[in-house]
């Protein structure tokens, strides 16, 4: 069979479909081949291979024969990338940044427990008396 006929046959077998990522159920399997993931997500295999180069979070292992083996977390990453690109309209760069930000822990700092009032003219005296009180407390502990 000529190469052009073969690719036309593959496209006929796998019709392009708009799949919502929320509707996709990942089967309970240890490994998925690239064709399985492509079929599950309604993507072409070349799209998955391209995303592997663009998203460091998407890194399936390769078997001894060179076959890509996706684990469940890889398939979940594919679905997150699909949602960002196709449903939320992110660019590839924007989706990459969003995924990186999701993995980064939030940088929230709690407020320090200082009093809200600002010291007046006697600010230095207030600080000095506060330090003396702390010194007395420390001496009591000895």
N, C-alpha and C positions, 0 to 999 in steps of 0.2 A: 504494500500500500504506500503510495507517495506521501511525503511528509505533509504536504498541504491538505491532503484528504484526512490524514490522521489528526491534525490539529482541528480541522472542522468537525470531526467526529467527537473529539473531546469537548468542544464548546457546546455541541448539541446535547451531550450527555449531562453536562453541568450547566444548566441554564442560569443566566445572571439573575439574581433575585435580591430584592431589598429585604434584608433580615434585620430585625431589631435585636440588639444585643441582649435585652432583657428576656427575649423569647427563647434564647438558645440554652439548651440544657446539656451540660458537659457529662458524657457517660463516665461511669466509674471504672476507669482503666488506668493502668500504670503509665503506659506510653501511647503516644499517638504519632503516626507518620504524617508527613507534611500534607499528603493527599487527604488524609482523614480530617485534619484541621481545616484545610481549604474547603472541603465539602461541608463540614459542620458549620463554618462561618459564612459560607457563600462567597468565598474569595478564590482568586486564582493562586496557584502555587508561587508564581513569580512575584506576586504582591507580598507574600509572606517572606520570601527570600530577600526582597528589597527592604522590608521592615526590619529584618535582622541586622542589616547594615546601618540603619538609621536609629534604632532604639537599642541601647546597650542592655536594657532589662529583658529583651527578647533574645535569648541565647540557648537554643535547643542543643542537646548533646548529639553527637554523631556516632552511629554504630560502627563496628569494624568494617562494614561495607560502605560506609559513607552516607548512609541513610539518616536524615534528620529525625531525631526522636524527641518529640515535645512531651513534657510532663504536664500535669494538670495546671500547675501555676503558670507555665508558659502559655497554655490555652487561655487562661484567665487574663494574662497580659495582652494577648491578641485581642480579646474582647474589649479590654479597656482602651486599647489603641483604636479599635474600630469605633467605639462609642465617641471618643474624642474627635476623630477625624470625620466620620460620616454623620453622626447625630448632633454633635455640638459644634461642628464647623471649624475646628482648630486646623491650623496649618501643621505641617510635620514638625517644624521648629517649635511651634507653640505647644503641640502635644508632647514633644520631648521634654520641654521645660516643665509642663504640668506634671508629668510622671515623676520627674526628678524632685519637684516640690512636694509631691505626695509622700515620697520616701523620706524626705528630710524631716527631722523632728521640729515641732513648732518652737519658735524662739520667743516664748513669752516669759517675761521676768516679773516676778511678784514685786509689788511695791514694798519699799523698806518701811519699817514701822516707826518712822519719825513723826513727831507731833506736827500738826498742820500750821500752828502759829509761827510767825517769824519773830525772831528776837528783836526787841526794840533797842533803845539806846544802851540799855544795860545788858546787851547780848553777851558780851565777853564775861561779865560777872555771872550771868546765868549759866554759861558753859562751865565756868570755874567751879561754881557751887555744885553743879551736876557731877563733875569729875571728882570732887571731894566726897560726895555721897557714895559714889562707886568705890572709891578708895576705902572708905569706912566699911562698906559691905565686904570687901575683899579681906580686910584685916580681921573681921569677925570670923571668917572661915578658917583662918590659920590656927 
